[in-house]
């Protein structure tokens, strides 16, 4: 800490200031202990005369605001809870010539006394240099005495002896006699400048300051204290002098004492210089010196009104007799500078050590009102150490503030749907083992990792084969009947049975335009009945077809009726209806061209398809 370092340096300097006789030639090492709240600093100093050195260091420490406790072979010092800084609050009062500087035409201006009050804040950033800024108020005064005649010209009507009226050129005179006008400006001021200080010895320091000052006139007034003004005229062509005794026409001698307010600009800039001597005491620094302010910009608006206006007198600063008016002052000032103590905050976290519950917080770490590092998510790991600052409330975290990941798969338990995944197993965003083929069996257990989506799998991730024919169910068209891969998992139909069915396709005959089976077709159908009885796993899909002769709707109806007639015949012969189904397609599925009689004959058929 800066204060600790300064005390160590001061104690070292105090030790070095001891006489050579007091130091002698001993190499014994004694320890000075600097005790701060939560901090212990030590500085070793070689000495021969313990008592002399300890007492000297004790006096030096006391002057630095530290408390001491003499102990054998060492001196304990405890730093106070505050330490002075190079910052001061200054209150000053000044007085002298605080005047409005202007050059009136045909007038004599005199400066007048005024006063000021200032509150400044001084900050030193080095041993000699600093900055000052503050606020204040100054009263500026000036007076002007006018002894002059103002001449203007114009035209007035003149009535001649014959009763006629003419317009004649005339001169008008306004004579001011001992006309004394005083002006007062009250301005708020905001100075900012550079400070330079030089130690002169003892308790005295030379302090100078210079910089820019902005003035804000809040009220500017004028008042006439003495004198009179007389108005008269002269008509040259008539050689006529108009005496100041015709008040009804504006010619008179006036002794009024007008007063009022002058409208000015809202801001004015200037520069200032202060030279002060500062005397230090135990609790405050008193100063006195001289100051000067030079206005750089005018406060007048140059409204151009004439002083000879007989209707209304508006004051000198509002007239065309003044081009500019600046705020100038010079005088003496005295006041007091109070050092700004700083309650100790050794970790510079903005919370005083007196109330800081977490002393020694690292630099630039955001803290709460108790001086402890912020813990936004309330997981007991401060934000500056928290690698997972947005942890939900109530979630158990590790030493770096991240939610615990019990299985070490990279997914915190709070989000892990599979919190007990074995080591080294690749997981998805939910913490579950990856299942690349989406069959419900994790890759690390899946013996068939590329199973298609539509396949039902067993516990090993391989497609189910219900009938055990080595054709998986998702490819097996007969999943419950053992078959062969050549026939897509269905039993193979023998050549004899295929011949029976082929014969039936075109061998079954019907009455013309009717669904009645001709008796000549019974032997063929009976062979189909025999085949079905010998092969109980067989099922038949019977579909009727026609050629394109006739209306399509009639053909569709006829084809369905003929297929149903075949089913009915087989059922009567003992084949269960659950093994049979029929359908009709009319002429929509020809197997030959309908342009020939042969083709039409082939299209008139009943198809038999074995199903399982």
N, C-alpha and C positions, 0 to 999 in steps of 0.2 A: 504494500500500500504506500502511496506517496507520503503520507504523514509519518509512517514508520521509518521510511527511508530518510526523511528529513531529520528525525530524531536521532537516528544512528549517526548521520553525518554531524549533527550538532554535538553529540556526545564525543565523537571522535575528535572534533575540533577542540572541545573542552579539554580533552586529554592531552592533545598536542600543545595546548597553551600552558601546561604545567612547566615549571622550571626544570632545567637539567638536573639540578640537585634533587628535586622530588622524584624524577624518573630513575636516576642513578643507572646502574648497569644490569639490573636483574632481568631475567628472561621469564619470570613467573607469569603465567597467563590467568587473568581473571575474566569473569563472564558478566556481561550486562544483559539482563533478560528484559525484553520488551513484550509485555503481555497485553494482547487485544482480545476482544470477545471472539473466542473460537480460533485465535491465531497466536502462535508463540514464535517470537523472533529472538535470536541471540546474536550478540556482537562481542567477539573476544578482543580484549585490550590488554597488552602487556604492561605491567606495573610493578614497582618496588614498594611503594608506600600505599598500602591498601586504604588506610583511613583518609589520607589526603585526596586520593583519586575518587573514592566513593563520594566524599562530600562535594567535590567539584562537579562530578557528574550529576549528583542529586540537585544541586543548584541549577545546573543547565536544564535538566529535565523539567524542573518546576517552572522555569521560564517558558517552556514549550507547552505548558498545559497538561503535563503528565503527572500522575501521582507516583510516589516512590516509597519503597520499603527497604530499609537497610538490613541485609542479612550477611552472615559470614561468607566471605569470598565472592559475594555477588550483590547486585543491586536490582531489585524488582521494580519495574515501571509499568503502570497500567495507563493506557491512553484514554482520554476522556471520550464521551459519546458524541462530542462535536469537535470540530476543528475550524479555525478561521480560513477563509479563502481569499483570493485576490478579487473580491467583489465587494462593492460598497454601495450603500444607499445614501445619496447626498441631498441635503436640504439647505438651500442658500437664499439669502436676501441681499439685494443690491440696490444701490442708489447712486444718482449722478445726473449727468445731462442725458436724458432720454427724450429725444426730440424728433420732430418731423422735419426732414431736410428738404427744402424746396427753395426756388429762386423766384419770388414774386416780382412782377413788373411794377416799377414806380413805387416800391414799398421797401420797408426795412423789417427783416425777419430777425427774431431773437430766439435762441434756444432756451429751453426751460428745463427745470429739474423733473425727474420722474423716478420710478422705482420698479423693481421686479422681484419675483419669487420663482424659484426653480426647484424641481425635484428630478434628480438624475440618478441613473444607474450606471456605475462604473465597473467595467470588467477588464482585468489585466490578463493578457495572454502570455506575457513574458515579464522579466524583471523590470523592464522600463516602459514597455508599450502596452497600451490598452485602448478600449473603446468606451465611449460615453454616449448615452442617449436618454432622453427624458421629455418632460413637459414643463411648461411654465407660463407665466403671464407677465406682461410688461405694460406700464402706462407711459405713453409718449405725449409730451406737451410742447407747444410752440406758440409764439405770439407775433403778430405783425402790426406795425403802426403805419397807417396810410395818410400821407399829406400830399395830395396830388389832385390835379384837375383832369378829368376824363372828358374828351370832346367827341361828339358824334354829330352827324348831319342828317337832315331830312327835310320834308316839305310840310308846311302848315298853311291852312287857309287864312287870308288876311282880307278884312272888309275895309274898302276905301271910303273916303268922305262922300263920294257920290252914290254910295250904297252898293257898289259892285264888289264882288268877292274874287280874289285871285289866289293862286297857289304859289307860294314863295319858298325859295330855298332858305333853309335856316340852319343854325348851329345850336346844339344843345350842350350844356355844361353841367357836369356833376363834380362838385368840389368836396373832397373828403378832408376834414380837419381833425387832426389828432385822433383819427379813427383807429381804435385798438381792438383787434380781434384775436381771441385765443382759441387754439385748436387742441383737442385731446383725442388720442386714439388708444383704446384698450385692445390689446392683441394677445391671443393665445399663441404660444410658440412651441415648436418641436425641434430641438437641436440634436444633431448627431455628428460626432466628430472623433478625432484621434487624440489619445492622451499620451503624454510623456512625463515620466517622473524620474527624479534624481535625488538620491539620498544626500543630505547636506551635513549629516552628523547629529548625534544626540537623538532627539525625537522629532526632528524637522525634516521634511521632504519638500522639494520644489515640484509642483505639479502644474503642467501647462496643458491646455487643450485648444484645439482649433478644428473648425469644420463648417458644415452647412446648417443654416437655421431657416426653417419655414415659419412664416408668421401668418396668422389668420385673424385679421381685424374683425372684432365682434361688435365694436361700437366706436364711431368717430363723430365727434360733436364740435360745434363752434359756438362761441358766444361773444358778443360785442361788449366791452367793458367801459369804453369812454369814446368821446368825440361826437361829431355830427357830420351830416352830409347835406349839401345845398345844391338845388337844381335851378338852373336859369337858362336863358337863351338869347339869340341875337338874329334879327332879320336884316340881312345886308342891304337889299334893295330899298328897304324902308328906313334903313339906318335906325332900327328900333331895337332897344335892349329890353329883354323881358326880365323883370325883377323876380326874385324868389319869394314873392308875396301873393301869388295867385294859386293857393293850394287846390282850388277846385279844378284847375287845369294841370296839376302835377308840379307846379313850380313853388317850392317852399324850402325852408330850412328844417331838417328833421333831426331830432335828438333821441330817436328810438334806440333800444338795446336788443336787437334781434338775436335769437339763438335757435339752434336746430340741429338736425342730424345730417351728416354728409354720407351719401351712398358711395362706397368704395369697392375695390376688387376684393374677392374672397380669399386670395392667397398672395403672399409676397415672399420672395427669396432673398437671403442674405448670407453673410459669412460672419463668424465670430472668433474671438481670441480671448482666452482666459489665462491669467498668470496668478497662481495661488501658492501660499505657503501652508503646509499641513503640519499640525502639531499632534503627535500621537499621545493619547492617554490610555488608561487601563481599559476603558470600555468604548471610547469613541475617539474620533479624529476631528479636531477643530481646524478650520481653515479661514484665511482671509487673503484678499488680493484685489487685483484690478481686472476689469473686463472691457471689451469693446465689441460693438456690433455694427456692421456696415451693410445697409440695405442695397441690394442690387437691382431691385425692380420696384416700380412705383405702385402705390395703392390707389391713385386717383384714376377716375374713368374718363377724364378730359371731356366733360359734357359740353364745354364751350359756352356756358352762360356768362352774361356780362354783369360786372359789378354795378353798372349804371342802370340796371333794371329797376324802375321806380315802383313796380307793382310788388315785387317780392325779392328780398335779399336772401340768397342761398348760401352765403359763406364763400370765403376765398378759395378753398380747395375744390369747390365745384365750379369755379369760374374759369374764364379763358385767360386769367392773369397768372395761372399756375400750370406749367406744362407737366411737371412730375413732382411727386413727393415720396421720399424714401424714409424708412424707419432706421434711425441711427441712434446709438447710445454709447456712452463711456462713463465708467464710474468704478466704485469700489463694491466689493461683495464679501460677505462673511457667512459662515454656516458651519454645519457639522456633517461629517461623513461617518456613517455607522457601518462597521464591518458586518458582512452578512455571514453569520455562522452557519455551518452545515452540520446537521446531525449525521453521525457516522453511518455510512452505508458502504462497508468495505468490499462487498461483492458487486457494488454498482448495479444492483438490480432494481433500484428505485424504491426499495422498501427499507426503512431505517433498521439498523441492527437491533434497536430496542424492541421492535415488534417482529423482526424477521425470524421465522421459525425454521428456516433452512439457510443458515449462514454458509457462505462459501459456494454459492451457486455459480457455475461457470459463466464466463463472459458471454453476453449477447443471448442469453437464454431467457425467454419470456416467462414471467412469474405471475402468480396470483397476488391478492392483497396481503397474504401472509408471507410473501417472499419465497414461496416454494414453486418450483418449476411447474408450468401448466401441464395438466393431465386431462386433455379434452375428452377422451373417451372413458375416463374414470376406471382404467384398468390397473392402476397403481404403478404404471410405468410412465415417467414424464415424457412429454411430447418430444423433447430433444433426443431422447434415447429410443423412442417408440418407432419401430420400423413398420408398424401397422396402426397408424393413428386413428383409424375409423372403426375400431373393433366394437361390435354391438355390446350393449350393456349386459353385464352378467356373464360374459363369456370368459372362461379361464384362459389365461395367456401365459407365455413363457417369459424369460428374462428380457427379451427385446420387445415385448408388447404385442407379439403376434399370437393369434389363437393356437392352442395346442393341436398338434397333428400326431395322434397316438401311433398310427401305423407308418408314419414317415413317408407317405406317398405324395406329399406336396399339397394335399388338400386338407385344410383345417377341419377338425372334428365337427365344428358347427355346420359345415357345408358337406361333410363326407357322409354319403348315403351308405357307404360300406367301410366303416371305421376300422375294421380288423383285416384289411387286405394284407396278405403275406408280403415279406420283404422282396424288393426288386421286381415287383409285378407292375407292369404298365397299367395306369388307370386313366379314366376319362375325367371330364370336368367335374363330375359328381363324386369322384373318389372311388368309383367302382372299377374293377378290372375290365380292361378293354374287351369288347365282344365284337370283333370285326365283321362277322357275318350276321350279327343281330339275331342269333338263334336262341339266346337266353343262356348259353354256356360260355363262360369267359374263355378267352383265347388260351390261357395257360392250362386249362382243363379240356379244351376242345380238341378231339382227335381228328375231327373233320372240319377245319377252320374256314372252309370256303363253301359251306352249305348254302344253297339258294334260299331266298327269303320265304318261298312258299313251302319249303320242306319242314315237316314235323320231325324233331330230332329226339334222341334218347339222352340220358344223363351224360354221355360222353360227347355229345354234340354231333353225333352221326345220324343221318336220316333213318327214320323208322321203317322196318320191312316187316309188316304185320304177318304176311303169309309165308315169310322165310324163303322166298324164291329168288333172293339176291337181286331183286328189282325193288328199289326203295319206293315207298308208297307214293311219293310225289311224282314218280314216273310210271308207277304201276296202274294200268287201267283196270286191273282186277286185283285190288289190294288185299282182298280177303280170300282169294282163290289162288292157290299156288300155280304159277305158270312158268313161262320162259321169257328170257330177254328178247328173243326173236319176235315174240308176239306181244311186246310191251307189258310183260308180266302176266299175261292171260294164258290159259291153257291153249295148246295148239289144236286146231280142228283137223281131224283126220281127212285124208283124201276121199274116203268113202262118204263121210258126212257132207263134205263140200259138194260132192257129186249129187247127193240127195237134194241139197238146197238149190244147186244150179238147175237141176231138172224142174224144180218147183217154180222157179222164176217165170218161165214161159210155158210151163206145162199145165198150169191151172187155167181152166177156161170158164167163162161166165156167159150167161144168156146175154143176147145183144141188148145194149143199153140198160143192163140190169145187174144187180149184185148177187144174183142167184148162181151158185156154183154148179157147173154141169157135172153129172154123175161120172162122166169119163175122167174127171180130175180126182176122184176119190182115192184111187190107188196111190197117186203121187202124194197126196196129203197124208195117207196112212203111213207111208214110209217116213214122212216128217214126224208123225206121232211116235213111231217106233224109235227114231233117233232121239227124240226128246226124253223118252222114258229110259233109254239106256244111258243118257247123259244128264243126270238130274241137276248139274251145275249150269246147264245151258239155259239161257233166256233168249227169246226171239223178239226182234223188232220187225214188225211186218208193215211194209209201206206200199200203198197202191199208186199206180201211175197210168196215165192215158196218153193218147196222141193228141194232135191239135185240132181234130175234127170236132166241131160243135162249140158251144159257148164255154169259155173258161170256167165260169162259176159252176156250170152243170158238170163239167169234167172233174172239178175239184171235189164236188159232192159225191160223184160216182166213185172216184178213187178211194175216198175214205170209207164208203159203204162196202166196197169189195174187200179192203183190208180187214174191216171189222167182221165180214162174213167168214174170212179165213180163221180169224181168232175164235169165232163162235164155233166153227167146226172142230178145231183142235181141242177146245174146252170140253165139247161133248164127248170127245174121245179120251178124256181123262187127264188132260194137261191143265194144271192149275192156271187160273187167269193171272195170278201174280207173276207168272213167268212169261207172260205175253203182253205186248202193247202194240197198238196199231196207229197208223197215220196215213194221210193221203196228200198227194201233192199235185194232182191233176196233170197237166201237161208241162209243168214248170221244170222238170228234170229229165229231159229226153236223153237217151243213150245213143240215138241214131237220128238221121235226117228224116223229117216228116214229109219230104218231097217225093218219097217213093213208098210204095205199099209195103215193101220189106222193112223199111225204116219205121213205118208206122206200127207194124206188127211187133217190132222189137221194143218200141216205146210203151205198148200196152202190156204191162207186166205187174207182177207182185214180187217185191224184193224181200228176201229173208236175211237178216243180219243177226248173228249170234252175239249175245251179250252175257256178261257174267256179273 
